[in-house]
Amino acid sequence: MDRPPTSAAQSNPTPDEPAWKVVLAGKSPREILARLVEGDPLGLRARCELRVRSQAVLLEVHGLHLRSAAHVARHAPGYAGAPSIDVWLGEKVRRAAQELLQEAAELVAAGAIPEPPEDERLLAIADAFGIAPESLGRGCVAFNRAPYEARAAFHGIVLEGHALETWCEVNSTTTERAIAALRTALWALGVREELDLDEWLRGGEHDA
């Protein structure tokens, strides 16, 4: 892989030059990609993490980061400052996420087994409910197609560990509705056993 330029003139913007211009300048997409990945000068990883949280999907952030960087590098020569860099980068992350979700869905449709996210919290939950890794990969695809309310409840209450009542208050919903949403999310992931969610959320035998 080509290495990014190292001279001061090339690596530092002038006072009137936006920082992104230096990052996106290069003779080839490979050169720009190397610069984007090494040090993450445009904060792409944080944008990917935000996309995963805001959309409440089960998607590996590392993979999304690399795919987003590839999109940015490929389209960098055509970017001249409009729309704003934040909007432009956000669109590249959105497109990368859409591609990864679609590719996983196509694998399942073809009978293949997609890789599940390497999220220790999710793996612990899968282990607690006896969900095999290959089933979890398929479950993540089904989860990502579940209603947003179900995905958001699972992300907020289970993965991020917010108290049920607090999460309901922040999201202007009822505990009954949130629990129903959690059941939908768990069913999508592959949980088929009877589950007392009230007990589980209090730290019952299935607590992950």
ABEGO torsion letter per residue (X at the ends): XBBBBABAAAABBBAABBAAAAAABEABAAAAAAAAABGGAAGAAAAAAAAAAAAGBBBBAAAAAAAAAAAAAAAAAABAGOBBAAAAAAAAAAAAAAAAAAAAAAAAAAGBBBBBBBBAAAAAAAAAAGBBAAAAAAAAAAAAABBAAAAAAAAAAAAAGBBAAAAAAAAGBBAAAAAAAAAAAAAAAGBABBBBAAAAAAGBAABX
